[in-house]
């Protein structure tokens, strides 16, 4: 039974362990997915989505009943005077006992209607019934949430573009490392054959020395390239937000990548671009902003209700005494709390507020016109980007095809010169030159291949095809 629990705990630990420890070889799609889940840029964009969602709920909450409660206990050390005009003897207020008083004099008497201490506690409810600004605000809050989604899509597009280029760099470097090993093995074999020929008197020692120099240069170049490959892996980890101290490798081969996938004619749809979608949402927000200012001239209707208790006393302590506190004081009782209530509706009708709203609307309409200008500028920029990306991609494919042919020819020449040399009808210098030409052709080919892959990524970005359609919210 103990062994069973040990195995169970081990399985739970493996299931809970981060995926980074379980998998170190990533395909391109897995690299992109990891980056979209862990990139700080995307995480912050998702936090902005959460803020936008909270703002929607905040706006909705304005239209819900607003309930509040309050309690007040107050003592007036000196009550305000009660002012009245003396109209002669008699009446409810007779001030004739004041020496020298005359009819028409203003009398400041003590307040007969209020005790020094008072208390109040109540619960009030307010409910918005109609408000043009609230209705527009609801629409604006939902549009603002959509704006955060489009901003997230734009961040995702940037991450996909960066990760894809870094992934192709590592994938090509991986292929070139294999090629280095093949070249070194071939030159090493040639060196051994040349040494054998020298030992049998069919070659000079200088022939072996020349090939040894070529082999040494190849080994040094390979070692430098291995260090550069580590830098490429570090860049990919950085773009993915992958732990720098963890092992990472890329799966697959550069031969599996279809460089010609974007060569077919494509149709440009501006709406597929996240930056265009973002500008569209900004335009709707600006239109709603104009409506919101215009709605300020509409009436606002709300309902209210209040229920509470109040009391007064000659002292602050009297507000909190109960019946039992007065048992030993015959004829004296506590100050009672009396309930009260009210309800009603409130209608607010703006009549004249100067010219502020008029000029606010004028300013916002000008801002909307600027957004329309930005649409024209963005479309022109997208057209230029598509044209440039298409030309770069077309040129990259032509260059790649030429470099492929050059590499194949260089490999053929190197192979023929090696055979001729081994058969004694060719020179050692021809072999060295052929090997150098082959190595240069291979370098040119892989540089052209990387340029073509990058051009394809830029072309997909220009057409708005880096992100899957279902990711656009």
N, C-alpha and C positions, 0 to 999 in steps of 0.2 A: 504493500500500500504506500509506503514512503517513497519507493521508486516511482510510483505512478504520479505522486504529487510533484516530485522533482521534474519529471518530464512535462507535466502540465505547466509548471511555473516557467520552464524554459521556453515552451511554445508561446505562452502569453508574452514573455519578454521579447521574443523574436517578432511577434505580431505588432507589438507597441513600438519597436525600434524604428527610427526614421528611415525612410526609403533610401536616403543617401548612403547608408551603410550596406543596404541590401543590393544595391545596383550601382555599378561604376561605369558601365558601358551604355551610352545613350545614343539613340537615333536622333535625327534632326527634330522630329516631332516631339520626342520626349524632352529634348533640350528646351524647345520652345514652351512646352507645357510646364516644365519645372520653372522656367523663368517667369511665366505668367502667374504662377502661384507664389513665387518667392521674391520677385523683384520689388525693391523698395518703392520704385516709381509707381508700379501697379498697385501695391498695397496702399500707398497714400491716395491714389485715385479711388480705390474702393472705400477708403475712409471718407473721402469727399462725397461718395454716393450715400454713405450712412448719414452724413451731415445733412445732405439734401432730403433724405427720407424723413429725418427728424424735423426738418423745417416744414415739410408737408403736414406732418401731424401737429406741429405747432400752429400752423395756419388753420387747420381744421378745428383745433381746440378753441379758437376765438369764437366760433359759432355755437359752441356748447354752452349750457348754463354756467354762469359764473357765480359761485356761492362763496360768501365770506361771512365771518363772525367777528364780533368785536365786543370788548368789555372795557368800561371806563369808570374809574373812581376819582373824583376831583373835589378838592377843598378850596374854596375862595377865602383867602385870609381877609380880604376886604372886598365886599360886593360893590359893583358899580352903583352909583346913585341913580335914583329915579327922578326924572325932571318933569315939572308940570308948571302951568301958569295959574296964578292965584286969581280966581274970579269972584272973590267975596265969600262971606260966611255961608255955610251950608254946602250941600253937595257931598259927593262920596269922599272927597279929600278936603278936610277943613283945616286950613293953615292959619286961621285967624288968631291963634294963640301965639304966633311968632311976633315978637315986638317990632313995631314999625313997618309991618308988612302992608303993602298997598295993592289994590287991584291992578292986575297986569304984570306984577312982579313974577320973575321965574324962580321957582322953588326947586332946590335939589334936596330931595328927601331920601331917607333910607329906603332900600328896595323891600317893599312889602310882599312881593310875590315869589321870592326865591330864598331858600335857606342856603347856608354857607357850603354845605357838603351835598354832593349829588352823585348818583351812580347810574350807569346805563349798560345794558348788555343786550345784543341783538344778533339776529341772523338775517342776511339779505341775499336775495337772488336776482340776478340780472340775465335777461335772455335777449340776444340780438335776433330781431325778426327780419329786417331787410337792411342791407347795406351794399351799395354798388361796389365799393372798394373791396369788401369781403369776397364778393363773387369773383371779381377779377383776380384778387389775391389767391384764391383757390386754384384758378387756372394757371397763374404764374408760378405757384409753388410746384405744381406737377411738371410744368415746363422746365423749371429750374432743376428738378430731379433728372429729367431727360438730358439736360445739359451736362450733368455730372457723368451720365452714362456715355455720352459721346466723347467727353474728355478722357474717360477710361479707355475707350476704343482707340483714341489717338495715341495714348501711352502704350497700349498693347501693340499697335502697329510699329512704333519705334523700337520696342523690345524685340519683336519678331525680326525686324530688319537687322538690328545689331547682332542678335544671336545667330541668325542664319549666316551672315558674313563671317562671324568668328568660327562657326562650325565648319564652313567650307575651308577656311584657312587651316584648321587642324586636320581635316580630312585629306587635303592635298599634301600637307606636310607628312602625314602618315604614309601616303603613297610614295612620296619622294624619299623617305627613309628606306623603304623597301628597295627603291631603285638604286639608292646609294650602295646598299649591301650587294645588289646584283653587279653594279659596276666594279666595286672593290673586288668581288670574287672573280670577275672576268679578267681584270688587270693583274690580279695576283696569280691567276692561272697562266696568263701570258708571261709574267715574270719568271715563273717556275720553268716554263718551256724554254724561255730565252737563256736562263742559266744552264739548262740541260744542253742546249745548242752550243753554248760557250764552252762547256766542259768537253764537248765532243769536237770542238774546233770549227763549228759552223757559224759562230757569232762572236762578236767582240765584247769585251767587258763593258765598254761604253754603252752598248745596246741595253744591257741589263741595268746599268746605272740610270739611263734615261727613263726606263719603265719604272724603276724604283722611285724616282722623283715624282713621276705621275701618280704612283700608288700612295706615296706619302701625302701629296697634295689632296688626293681624294679622301684619305682618312681624316686629315685636318678639317677639310671642308664639311665632311659628315659630322664631326664632333661639334663644329660651330652650328651646324644646322639643327643638331639635337637640342642644343641650348635655346635656339630660336623657337623650336617646337614647344619647349616648356613655357616660353613666353606666350605663345599662341594659346596653349591650354589655360594659362592664367587669365588671359583676356576673355576666353569663353566662360570660365568660372565667374569672372567679374560680371559679365553681362547676364549670367544666369542667377547671380547672387548665391552661387554655390560655395560651400566652405573651402577656403583656400588650402587648408591643411588636409583635405580629403582627396583620395585618388579619383581621377576622372578620365575616362577614355570615351572615344566616339566609336559607335558601331557602324558597320557597313563599309562600302568602298566608294571612291569617287567615280568608279566606272558605272555605278548604279544610278548616278545622277543624270537626268536627261536635260542636257544643256539646251537642246533645240525646242524645249516645251513651249517657249514663248514666241517662236518664230512665226506662227500662224497669225493672220490678221485679227486684230482685236477691236472691239467697239468701246469707245470711251463713254462712261457714264459718270458725270460729275458727282451724282448722289452716292456713288460707291466709296467716295473718298471721305475719311473721318473728318478732315479739316473742313470740307464743304458742309458736311452734316452739322458740324459744330457751329458754323456760321449761320446755317438755317435756323437752328434753335435760338441763337442770339437774336436773330431778326424777329422771331415770334415773341421773345421776351421783351424786346423793345416795343413792339406793337401793343403788347399787354400793358406795358408801362404807360403808354399814351392813353389807353382806355382807363387805367387806374386814375390818372390825373383828371380825366374828363368825368369820371364817376363821382368825383368829389362834389360836384354840383347837384347830385341827386339827394333826395331826402334819406334820412336814416331813422328807422323805426326800431324801438326796443321796448321790452316790458320789464317791470321791476316789482318786487314784493319784499316787505320787511316785517319781521315779528320780533318783539323784544320786551324787556322789562326795564322800568326806571323807578328811581326813588330820590328823595331828598331828606337831609337831616341837618340838625344844627351842628353836628360834629362828624368827623370822618369815621369815628368808631361806631357811630349810630347806624351806619350803612350795613354793618356786618353783625349786629346783635340779633339774637333770636328771642322767642317768647320766654325761655327760661332765664334769660338775663334780667328780666323785669319782674320776676316773682316776688322779690323783696321790696319792690317800689310800687306801692298801691297807687292806682290812677295813672300810671305811666306805662306806655306800651312801645313796642319797637316800631321803627319807621318801615312801613310795608312797601314791598315792591309791587308795582302795578304794571300789568301787561298792556301793550299797545301793538297795533299792526296797521299796515297800509299797503296798497298795491296800485299799480297804474301802468300807463304806457307813456313813452317819451318819443315825440316826433321832432326831429331836428331838420329844418329846411334852410339850406344856405340861400341867402338872398343876394348879398353883394360882398365880395371879398377882394375888392380892388381888381387889379389886372394881373395878379400873380399867376393864377391858373392859366390864363390865356398865354402868357409868355413862357410858362413852364412847358405847355404843350408845344409851343413853337420851337423851343429848344430841343425837345425830344423828337419832333418830326425831322429836324435838321440832322439829329444823330441817326435817325432811321435812314435818311438819305445817304449818310456816310456808309452805313452798312450795305446799302444797295451798290454804292461805288466799290466797296470791298468785294462784293460778288463778282463784278466785272473784272476787277484786278486779279482775284483768285482764279477765275476761269482762264484768263490770259496766262497766268503763271502755270496753271495745270497744263494748258496746251503746250507751252514752251517746255515744261518738264517731260511731257510725253514724247514730244518731238526729239528732245535731246536724248532721253533714255532709249528711244527706238533706234536712233542713229548710233549711239554708243554700243547697243546690243548687236546691231547689224555689223558694225565694224569689228566688234569682239569676236563674233562668229567667223567672219572672214579671216581674221588673224589666227584664230584657233585652228581653222582648217589648214591654213598655210603652214603653221608651226607643226601640226600633226604630220603633214607631208615631209617637212624638213627633218623631223625627228626620225621618221621611218627611213628616209633616204640616208641620213647620217648613220643610223644603225646598220643599214645595208653596206655602206661604205666601210664602216669599222669592221664589219664581219669579213668582207672581201679582203681588205688590206691585211687583216690578221692571218687569213688562210694563205695569202700570197707570201707573207713574211715567213710563215712556218714551212712553206714549200721552197723557200729560198729564192723566190722571184720578186720579192718586194723588200723595201727598206724599213729599217726600224723607225726612222723619222716619219714615214708615212703612217705607221701604226700610231705613233704618239699624236700626230696631228689629227688623225681620224678619231681617236679617243677624246681629244679636247673638243673637236667639233661636235661629237655626239653628246658630250656633257653639256655644252652650251645650248645645243638644240633641245635637250631635255629640259633645261632650265627655262628656255624661252617658251616651250610648250606649256609647262605648268604655270608660268606667269600668265600666258594667254588664257589658259583654262580658268584660272582664278578671276581674271578680268571679265571673262564671259559669264561666270557664275554671279559675280557682283553686279554686272550689267543686267542680268536677268532679274535679280532681286529688286534693283532700282526700277526696272520696267514694270514689274508686278506692283510695286508701291505706287508708281505713277498712275496706273490704271485702277488703283484701289482694290487690289486682289490679294494683298498679303494676309488679311484677316478673313476667316470664313464668314459667309453671309449671315449665318445664324448667330454670330456673336454681336451683330449690330442690334442694339436694343431699341 
